[in-house]
Amino acid sequence: MFSPETLGFVAGFLTTISFLPQAIKAWKTKSTKDISLPMYLVFILGVFLWIIYGFMINSLVVMLANVVTLLIALFILYLKIRYG
């Protein structure tokens, strides 16, 4: 069985990489017309708050997964602003 820490890393990894196909597609096609700007702004705020929460509870899993997710989401937001 997985330990809670291992399970958290696997869950964080999977939810984080789920944004990669969108980032790659937007980068290659230079099209972000189907990406909702308000959704990404709210999402980025939520992920930022998760990072703060991770620091508050001293959880490496929460911090790492959300920092990487934030970076990918900010890249998609950059593409949305640049190509939108």
N, CA, C and O atoms as a Tinker XYZ file with bonds, in Angstrom:
   336  protein
     1  N      0.845000   -1.189000    0.000000    73     2
     2  CA     0.000000    0.000000    0.000000    64     1     3
     3  C      0.882000    1.240000    0.000000    63     2     4     5
     4  O      2.017000    1.216000    0.475000    81     3
     5  N      0.341000    2.316000   -0.538000    73     3     6
     6  CA     1.060000    3.594000   -0.549000    64     5     7
     7  C      0.992000    4.264000    0.817000    63     6     8     9
     8  O     -0.011000    4.163000    1.523000    81     7
     9  N      2.065000    4.943000    1.176000    73     7    10
    10  CA     2.018000    5.793000    2.362000    64     9    11
    11  C      1.253000    7.061000    1.990000    63    10    12    13
    12  O      1.158000    7.383000    0.806000    81    11
    13  N      0.715000    7.778000    2.950000    73    11    14
    14  CA     0.022000    9.030000    2.618000    64    13    15
    15  C      0.916000   10.003000    1.840000    63    14    16    17
    16  O      0.442000   10.688000    0.934000    81    15
    17  N      2.189000   10.065000    2.183000    73    15    18
    18  CA     3.125000   10.953000    1.485000    64    17    19
    19  C      3.305000   10.533000    0.030000    63    18    20    21
    20  O      3.288000   11.376000   -0.867000    81    19
    21  N      3.477000    9.233000   -0.206000    73    19    22
    22  CA     3.625000    8.733000   -1.576000    64    21    23
    23  C      2.356000    8.969000   -2.376000    63    22    24    25
    24  O      2.414000    9.406000   -3.525000    81    23
    25  N      1.230000    8.686000   -1.783000    73    23    26
    26  CA    -0.049000    8.926000   -2.447000    64    25    27
    27  C     -0.193000   10.403000   -2.814000    63    26    28    29
    28  O     -0.662000   10.732000   -3.903000    81    27
    29  N      0.207000   11.287000   -1.908000    73    27    30
    30  CA     0.151000   12.723000   -2.172000    64    29    31
    31  C      1.055000   13.126000   -3.332000    63    30    32    33
    32  O      0.658000   13.939000   -4.167000    81    31
    33  N      2.252000   12.575000   -3.396000    73    31    34
    34  CA     3.156000   12.873000   -4.507000    64    33    35
    35  C      2.588000   12.376000   -5.830000    63    34    36    37
    36  O      2.657000   13.088000   -6.832000    81    35
    37  N      2.032000   11.174000   -5.851000    73    35    38
    38  CA     1.439000   10.638000   -7.084000    64    37    39
    39  C      0.251000   11.498000   -7.516000    63    38    40    41
    40  O      0.133000   11.850000   -8.690000    81    39
    41  N     -0.624000   11.834000   -6.574000    73    39    42
    42  CA    -1.783000   12.670000   -6.888000    64    41    43
    43  C     -1.338000   14.046000   -7.376000    63    42    44    45
    44  O     -1.869000   14.551000   -8.365000    81    43
    45  N     -0.386000   14.647000   -6.707000    73    43    46
    46  CA     0.127000   15.951000   -7.119000    64    45    47
    47  C      0.765000   15.908000   -8.490000    63    46    48    49
    48  O      0.570000   16.815000   -9.299000    81    47
    49  N      1.532000   14.850000   -8.758000    73    47    50
    50  CA     2.176000   14.697000  -10.061000    64    49    51
    51  C      1.133000   14.592000  -11.175000    63    50    52    53
    52  O      1.237000   15.263000  -12.201000    81    51
    53  N      0.136000   13.746000  -10.959000    73    51    54
    54  CA    -0.886000   13.539000  -11.994000    64    53    55
    55  C     -1.706000   14.800000  -12.248000    63    54    56    57
    56  O     -1.948000   15.154000  -13.402000    81    55
    57  N     -2.134000   15.474000  -11.198000    73    55    58
    58  CA    -2.939000   16.681000  -11.412000    64    57    59
    59  C     -2.093000   17.805000  -12.005000    63    58    60    61
    60  O     -2.609000   18.638000  -12.750000    81    59
    61  N     -0.830000   17.836000  -11.689000    73    59    62
    62  CA     0.048000   18.863000  -12.245000    64    61    63
    63  C      0.309000   18.627000  -13.723000    63    62    64    65
    64  O      0.196000   19.558000  -14.520000    81    63
    65  N      0.654000   17.410000  -14.106000    73    63    66
    66  CA     0.964000   17.163000  -15.515000    64    65    67
    67  C     -0.280000   17.199000  -16.399000    63    66    68    69
    68  O     -0.169000   17.239000  -17.624000    81    67
    69  N     -1.458000   17.186000  -15.787000    73    67    70
    70  CA    -2.678000   17.254000  -16.597000    64    69    71
    71  C     -2.776000   18.579000  -17.360000    63    70    72    73
    72  O     -3.515000   18.671000  -18.340000    81    71
    73  N     -2.045000   19.596000  -16.925000    73    71    74
    74  CA    -2.055000   20.887000  -17.607000    64    73    75
    75  C     -1.043000   20.952000  -18.746000    63    74    76    77
    76  O     -1.116000   21.861000  -19.573000    81    75
    77  N     -0.115000   20.027000  -18.810000    73    75    78
    78  CA     0.908000   20.066000  -19.848000    64    77    79
    79  C      0.342000   19.954000  -21.263000    63    78    80    81
    80  O      0.772000   20.712000  -22.132000    81    79
    81  N     -0.604000   19.045000  -21.541000    73    79    82
    82  CA    -1.128000   18.992000  -22.911000    64    81    83
    83  C     -1.730000   20.325000  -23.373000    63    82    84    85
    84  O     -1.561000   20.711000  -24.530000    81    83
    85  N     -2.423000   21.022000  -22.483000    73    83    86
    86  CA    -2.993000   22.329000  -22.841000    64    85    87
    87  C     -1.898000   23.345000  -23.119000    63    86    88    89
    88  O     -1.982000   24.106000  -24.083000    81    87
    89  N     -0.878000   23.359000  -22.281000    73    87    90
    90  CA     0.232000   24.296000  -22.468000    64    89    91
    91  C      0.961000   24.018000  -23.776000    63    90    92    93
    92  O      1.281000   24.949000  -24.516000    81    91
    93  N      1.222000   22.760000  -24.064000    73    91    94
    94  CA     1.929000   22.386000  -25.294000    64    93    95
    95  C      1.086000   22.732000  -26.520000    63    94    96    97
    96  O      1.601000   23.276000  -27.497000    81    95
    97  N     -0.200000   22.419000  -26.468000    73    95    98
    98  CA    -1.081000   22.722000  -27.603000    64    97    99
    99  C     -1.154000   24.228000  -27.854000    63    98   100   101
   100  O     -1.060000   24.670000  -28.999000    81    99
   101  N     -1.320000   25.009000  -26.803000    73    99   102
   102  CA    -1.405000   26.468000  -26.957000    64   101   103
   103  C     -0.100000   27.031000  -27.503000    63   102   104   105
   104  O     -0.107000   27.955000  -28.316000    81   103
   105  N      1.005000   26.477000  -27.058000    73   103   106
   106  CA     2.315000   26.948000  -27.515000    64   105   107
   107  C      2.536000   26.609000  -28.983000    63   106   108   109
   108  O      2.992000   27.454000  -29.752000    81   107
   109  N      2.217000   25.376000  -29.379000    73   107   110
   110  CA     2.426000   24.946000  -30.761000    64   109   111
   111  C      1.483000   25.645000  -31.732000    63   110   112   113
   112  O      1.907000   26.080000  -32.802000    81   111
   113  N      0.211000   25.755000  -31.368000    73   111   114
   114  CA    -0.784000   26.323000  -32.286000    64   113   115
   115  C     -0.862000   27.847000  -32.190000    63   114   116   117
   116  O     -1.422000   28.500000  -33.071000    81   115
   117  N     -0.307000   28.404000  -31.135000    73   115   118
   118  CA    -0.407000   29.839000  -30.873000    64   117   119
   119  C     -1.865000   30.298000  -30.841000    63   118   120   121
   120  O     -2.197000   31.420000  -31.224000    81   119
   121  N     -2.717000   29.394000  -30.372000    73   119   122
   122  CA    -4.141000   29.683000  -30.265000    64   121   123
   123  C     -4.612000   29.392000  -28.842000    63   122   124   125
   124  O     -4.383000   28.308000  -28.305000    81   123
   125  N     -5.266000   30.371000  -28.250000    73   123   126
   126  CA    -5.805000   30.209000  -26.907000    64   125   127
   127  C     -7.255000   30.665000  -26.846000    63   126   128   129
   128  O     -7.766000   30.992000  -25.775000    81   127
   129  N     -7.919000   30.684000  -28.007000    73   127   130
   130  CA    -9.280000   31.222000  -28.066000    64   129   131
   131  C    -10.264000   30.432000  -27.215000    63   130   132   133
   132  O    -11.262000   30.992000  -26.763000    81   131
   133  N    -10.017000   29.171000  -26.987000    73   131   134
   134  CA   -10.930000   28.340000  -26.198000    64   133   135
   135  C    -10.574000   28.284000  -24.713000    63   134   136   137
   136  O    -11.205000   27.551000  -23.951000    81   135
   137  N     -9.582000   29.043000  -24.305000    73   135   138
   138  CA    -9.175000   29.075000  -22.900000    64   137   139
   139  C     -9.846000   30.264000  -22.232000    63   138   140   141
   140  O     -9.774000   31.389000  -22.726000    81   139
   141  N    -10.492000   30.007000  -21.119000    73   139   142
   142  CA   -11.197000   31.059000  -20.389000    64   141   143
   143  C    -10.219000   31.837000  -19.513000    63   142   144   145
   144  O     -9.614000   31.281000  -18.597000    81   143
   145  N    -10.073000   33.130000  -19.803000    73   143   146
   146  CA    -9.196000   33.977000  -19.006000    64   145   147
   147  C     -9.672000   34.096000  -17.554000    63   146   148   149
   148  O     -8.856000   33.956000  -16.642000    81   147
   149  N    -10.971000   34.350000  -17.306000    73   147   150
   150  CA   -11.408000   34.415000  -15.901000    64   149   151
   151  C    -11.162000   33.111000  -15.141000    63   150   152   153
   152  O    -10.795000   33.138000  -13.967000    81   151
   153  N    -11.361000   31.976000  -15.803000    73   151   154
   154  CA   -11.129000   30.687000  -15.140000    64   153   155
   155  C     -9.669000   30.552000  -14.731000    63   154   156   157
   156  O     -9.376000   30.129000  -13.613000    81   155
   157  N     -8.749000   30.909000  -15.631000    73   155   158
   158  CA    -7.332000   30.776000  -15.302000    64   157   159
   159  C     -6.915000   31.753000  -14.219000    63   158   160   161
   160  O     -6.074000   31.413000  -13.387000    81   159
   161  N     -7.474000   32.959000  -14.200000    73   159   162
   162  CA    -7.147000   33.913000  -13.145000    64   161   163
   163  C     -7.599000   33.398000  -11.781000    63   162   164   165
   164  O     -6.854000   33.483000  -10.804000    81   163
   165  N     -8.815000   32.867000  -11.713000    73   163   166
   166  CA    -9.321000   32.304000  -10.447000    64   165   167
   167  C     -8.507000   31.075000  -10.060000    63   166   168   169
   168  O     -8.175000   30.891000   -8.889000    81   167
   169  N     -8.186000   30.235000  -11.040000    73   167   170
   170  CA    -7.403000   29.025000  -10.780000    64   169   171
   171  C     -6.029000   29.374000  -10.220000    63   170   172   173
   172  O     -5.574000   28.758000   -9.256000    81   171
   173  N     -5.366000   30.365000  -10.825000    73   171   174
   174  CA    -4.039000   30.777000  -10.369000    64   173   175
   175  C     -4.102000   31.299000   -8.935000    63   174   176   177
   176  O     -3.223000   30.995000   -8.129000    81   175
   177  N     -5.116000   32.068000   -8.614000    73   175   178
   178  CA    -5.286000   32.545000   -7.246000    64   177   179
   179  C     -5.465000   31.362000   -6.288000    63   178   180   181
   180  O     -4.862000   31.332000   -5.215000    81   179
   181  N     -6.287000   30.396000   -6.677000    73   179   182
   182  CA    -6.499000   29.214000   -5.842000    64   181   183
   183  C     -5.222000   28.424000   -5.629000    63   182   184   185
   184  O     -4.946000   27.989000   -4.511000    81   183
   185  N     -4.438000   28.229000   -6.681000    73   183   186
   186  CA    -3.178000   27.495000   -6.567000    64   185   187
   187  C     -2.198000   28.254000   -5.675000    63   186   188   189
   188  O     -1.483000   27.647000   -4.877000    81   187
   189  N     -2.165000   29.575000   -5.809000    73   187   190
   190  CA    -1.307000   30.384000   -4.952000    64   189   191
   191  C     -1.687000   30.197000   -3.478000    63   190   192   193
   192  O     -0.819000   30.080000   -2.613000    81   191
   193  N     -2.983000   30.171000   -3.212000    73   191   194
   194  CA    -3.439000   29.954000   -1.831000    64   193   195
   195  C     -3.081000   28.547000   -1.344000    63   194   196   197
   196  O     -2.775000   28.371000   -0.165000    81   195
   197  N     -3.113000   27.548000   -2.221000    73   195   198
   198  CA    -2.684000   26.195000   -1.853000    64   197   199
   199  C     -1.205000   26.188000   -1.464000    63   198   200   201
   200  O     -0.804000   25.483000   -0.537000    81   199
   201  N     -0.398000   26.976000   -2.178000    73   199   202
   202  CA     1.030000   27.058000   -1.850000    64   201   203
   203  C      1.206000   27.637000   -0.448000    63   202   204   205
   204  O      1.972000   27.113000    0.361000    81   203
   205  N      0.493000   28.713000   -0.176000    73   203   206
   206  CA     0.559000   29.308000    1.165000    64   205   207
   207  C      0.112000   28.290000    2.217000    63   206   208   209
   208  O      0.746000   28.160000    3.264000    81   207
   209  N     -0.963000   27.579000    1.944000    73   207   210
   210  CA    -1.454000   26.537000    2.848000    64   209   211
   211  C     -0.382000   25.468000    3.062000    63   210   212   213
   212  O     -0.161000   25.023000    4.189000    81   211
   213  N      0.276000   25.060000    1.991000    73   211   214
   214  CA     1.343000   24.064000    2.105000    64   213   215
   215  C      2.454000   24.518000    3.024000    63   214   216   217
   216  O      2.977000   23.729000    3.811000    81   215
   217  N      2.819000   25.797000    2.929000    73   215   218
   218  CA     3.827000   26.343000    3.845000    64   217   219
   219  C      3.313000   26.362000    5.278000    63   218   220   221
   220  O      4.046000   26.043000    6.215000    81   219
   221  N      2.051000   26.738000    5.441000    73   219   222
   222  CA     1.482000   26.834000    6.790000    64   221   223
   223  C      1.446000   25.487000    7.504000    63   222   224   225
   224  O      1.658000   25.412000    8.714000    81   223
   225  N      1.173000   24.410000    6.740000    73   223   226
   226  CA     1.114000   23.085000    7.361000    64   225   227
   227  C      2.420000   22.314000    7.168000    63   226   228   229
   228  O      2.537000   21.156000    7.571000    81   227
   229  N      3.407000   22.980000    6.539000    73   227   230
   230  CA     4.715000   22.380000    6.307000    64   229   231
   231  C      4.619000   21.075000    5.513000    63   230   232   233
   232  O      5.200000   20.059000    5.895000    81   231
   233  N      3.871000   21.119000    4.397000    73   231   234
   234  CA     3.687000   19.942000    3.555000    64   233   235
   235  C      4.434000   20.114000    2.241000    63   234   236   237
   236  O      4.027000   20.895000    1.381000    81   235
   237  N      5.530000   19.380000    2.093000    73   235   238
   238  CA     6.320000   19.432000    0.871000    64   237   239
   239  C      5.487000   19.017000   -0.339000    63   238   240   241
   240  O      5.617000   19.606000   -1.412000    81   239
   241  N      4.643000   18.019000   -0.176000    73   239   242
   242  CA     3.800000   17.535000   -1.280000    64   241   243
   243  C      2.908000   18.654000   -1.799000    63   242   244   245
   244  O      2.856000   18.899000   -3.004000    81   243
   245  N      2.218000   19.320000   -0.913000    73   243   246
   246  CA     1.303000   20.392000   -1.307000    64   245   247
   247  C      2.079000   21.542000   -1.942000    63   246   248   249
   248  O      1.655000   22.091000   -2.959000    81   247
   249  N      3.201000   21.903000   -1.355000    73   247   250
   250  CA     3.997000   23.013000   -1.887000    64   249   251
   251  C      4.539000   22.705000   -3.273000    63   250   252   253
   252  O      4.365000   23.500000   -4.197000    81   251
   253  N      5.198000   21.554000   -3.430000    73   251   254
   254  CA     5.812000   21.214000   -4.716000    64   253   255
   255  C      4.792000   21.088000   -5.835000    63   254   256   257
   256  O      4.964000   21.678000   -6.902000    81   255
   257  N      3.750000   20.338000   -5.605000    73   255   258
   258  CA     2.742000   20.128000   -6.644000    64   257   259
   259  C      2.140000   21.456000   -7.086000    63   258   260   261
   260  O      1.928000   21.681000   -8.277000    81   259
   261  N      1.871000   22.319000   -6.141000    73   259   262
   262  CA     1.215000   23.574000   -6.492000    64   261   263
   263  C      2.169000   24.609000   -7.069000    63   262   264   265
   264  O      1.741000   25.441000   -7.868000    81   263
   265  N      3.429000   24.591000   -6.702000    73   263   266
   266  CA     4.393000   25.490000   -7.333000    64   265   267
   267  C      4.549000   25.126000   -8.806000    63   266   268   269
   268  O      4.545000   26.008000   -9.665000    81   267
   269  N      4.685000   23.840000   -9.102000    73   267   270
   270  CA     4.815000   23.414000  -10.500000    64   269   271
   271  C      3.525000   23.717000  -11.263000    63   270   272   273
   272  O      3.572000   24.201000  -12.394000    81   271
   273  N      2.379000   23.435000  -10.651000    73   271   274
   274  CA     1.100000   23.739000  -11.290000    64   273   275
   275  C      0.985000   25.239000  -11.560000    63   274   276   277
   276  O      0.527000   25.644000  -12.629000    81   275
   277  N      1.394000   26.053000  -10.606000    73   275   278
   278  CA     1.336000   27.504000  -10.784000    64   277   279
   279  C      2.206000   27.942000  -11.958000    63   278   280   281
   280  O      1.792000   28.789000  -12.750000    81   279
   281  N      3.388000   27.383000  -12.079000    73   279   282
   282  CA     4.275000   27.743000  -13.188000    64   281   283
   283  C      3.650000   27.392000  -14.540000    63   282   284   285
   284  O      3.708000   28.184000  -15.481000    81   283
   285  N      3.060000   26.214000  -14.630000    73   283   286
   286  CA     2.418000   25.813000  -15.879000    64   285   287
   287  C      1.213000   26.703000  -16.172000    63   286   288   289
   288  O      1.018000   27.137000  -17.307000    81   287
   289  N      0.409000   26.970000  -15.153000    73   287   290
   290  CA    -0.775000   27.825000  -15.341000    64   289   291
   291  C     -0.370000   29.247000  -15.723000    63   290   292   293
   292  O     -1.030000   29.868000  -16.557000    81   291
   293  N      0.696000   29.770000  -15.132000    73   291   294
   294  CA     1.177000   31.100000  -15.508000    64   293   295
   295  C      1.675000   31.123000  -16.946000    63   294   296   297
   296  O      1.501000   32.121000  -17.645000    81   295
   297  N      2.294000   30.035000  -17.394000    73   295   298
   298  CA     2.736000   29.933000  -18.787000    64   297   299
   299  C      1.525000   29.959000  -19.724000    63   298   300   301
   300  O      1.536000   30.649000  -20.744000    81   299
   301  N      0.488000   29.206000  -19.373000    73   299   302
   302  CA    -0.735000   29.208000  -20.186000    64   301   303
   303  C     -1.368000   30.600000  -20.170000    63   302   304   305
   304  O     -1.834000   31.075000  -21.205000    81   303
   305  N     -1.390000   31.250000  -19.025000    73   303   306
   306  CA    -1.930000   32.608000  -18.927000    64   305   307
   307  C     -1.119000   33.565000  -19.800000    63   306   308   309
   308  O     -1.688000   34.415000  -20.485000    81   307
   309  N      0.189000   33.431000  -19.778000    73   307   310
   310  CA     1.057000   34.251000  -20.634000    64   309   311
   311  C      0.684000   34.050000  -22.102000    63   310   312   313
   312  O      0.542000   35.019000  -22.848000    81   311
   313  N      0.525000   32.797000  -22.510000    73   311   314
   314  CA     0.141000   32.502000  -23.887000    64   313   315
   315  C     -1.228000   33.068000  -24.215000    63   314   316   317
   316  O     -1.448000   33.576000  -25.314000    81   315
   317  N     -2.155000   32.981000  -23.259000    73   315   318
   318  CA    -3.500000   33.524000  -23.458000    64   317   319
   319  C     -3.432000   35.031000  -23.696000    63   318   320   321
   320  O     -4.103000   35.549000  -24.588000    81   319
   321  N     -2.640000   35.721000  -22.920000    73   319   322
   322  CA    -2.518000   37.171000  -23.067000    64   321   323
   323  C     -1.785000   37.510000  -24.367000    63   322   324   325
   324  O     -2.159000   38.444000  -25.076000    81   323
   325  N     -0.751000   36.750000  -24.666000    73   323   326
   326  CA     0.032000   37.029000  -25.876000    64   325   327
   327  C     -0.729000   36.714000  -27.161000    63   326   328   329
   328  O     -0.688000   37.500000  -28.108000    81   327
   329  N     -1.419000   35.580000  -27.208000    73   327   330
   330  CA    -2.087000   35.143000  -28.431000    64   329   331
   331  C     -3.589000   35.358000  -28.419000    63   330   332   333
   332  O     -4.251000   35.194000  -29.443000    81   331
   333  N     -4.136000   35.729000  -27.248000    73   331   334
   334  CA    -5.585000   35.836000  -27.126000    64   333   335
   335  C     -6.132000   37.067000  -27.792000    63   334   336
   336  O     -7.342000   37.294000  -27.772000    81   335
